[in-house]
């Protein structure tokens, strides 16, 4: 289930964000977390599976109630279980389907859309 980011989850969120190719540097990770904490247009969610936080998604408000998927990450131990797809599905419910990918998330987003179309 998706849960909203709280500062008490900062280390977990930074660990998950570090799996993103553009988020390897500690300073960059700190800047990204700060953006989610300080800017109301940026929202970060964590995915909880049983008692473990195993995934993360982050969106930002663009315009016309459209949200951009900026970050998506799943702990490597939990990959290939459909968690990323579940996170995107939940985001689309929260934001009424108005979610578009960023350059960094496009490949995964399109893959999820294609798999959904085959179901």
N, C-alpha and C positions, 0 to 999 in steps of 0.2 A: 504494500500500500504506500502511496505517496504521503509524505509528511513534510510540512513546511520547515525550512531551515531555521534553526535557532543558534545563537552564538555558542551554546554549549556543545554543538556538533561541529565546531570549526575545524578541529584536527581531522575528524573523519572526512569532512567535506574536502579539505585540502588534499588528503590522501587519495580520494576518488578523483578529484580534478587533475591530479598529477598524471593520471593515465591518459589525459588528452594530450595530443602531440604538441600543442602550443602552450601548454601549462607546466612544463618541466621545471622551470626556474622558480625558486622559493619566493623571490621578490614578486614575480609575476603572479604566482598563486595568491600571495597576500593582497595584491592589488585587485585581483578578481573577486576574492571573498569580500573585500571592503566595498567594492562596487555593489555587490548583492546586498550588503548590510545597509549601505547609505542611500542608494537610489531606489525609490519606490517603484520605478518602472522596471526594475530588474528583480526577478523572483527565482529563488533557488529551492528545489525540493529534493528530498532524499527518499530512496526506496527502501522500505523495511520488509524483509522476508523473515517470518518468524520473529526472532529477537535480534537479528543481525541487520545492520544497515549495509546494503550491498550495491546500491546504485545512486546516481545523482543526475538530475536534469536541471538546467537553468534556462530561463526565458527572459526576454526583454520586450516591453511594449514598443511597437513601432508607431503606426498611425492607424486610424480607422479600426481600432480594436483588433489589430493583427499583432500576434506575438511571434517573435523569432526564437527558435530553438538554438541557443548559443553553445550549450554544453550538454553532453550526454556521456555518461561513463558507468561501467559496471565492473565490479571487482572481478579480476580474471578467474577466480575460483567459481564464480557463478555465471560465467558467460555461456552462451549456447543453450540457455534455459528460457529464452523469450522475455527476459526482464526488461531489456531496452524497449522492445515492442509494447510491453505492458505500460511502461512509463509514458511513452508517446500517446498511447490510447487514453490514459488517464488525463494527460495534459489537454488533449483535444476535448475531453468532456468538461474540464474546468474552464477552458477558454473557448468553448462553443465551436470547436473545429477550426478556429482561426489561428493555426500554428503553421509557420513556414520555417524551413531550415536556414541556417547560416552556411557560409562557405564550408566551414569545418564539419558541419553535421549533415550536409546534403547527402553524401553517399549512404550513410546509415538510414537516414530518413526515407530516402527513395526505396531502399531495400525493404524497409518495414511496410511501406505502402504497397509495393509489389507483392509481398507475401500475403498481405491482407486481402488483396484482390483475388488471390488464388484460393482463399478459404471458402 
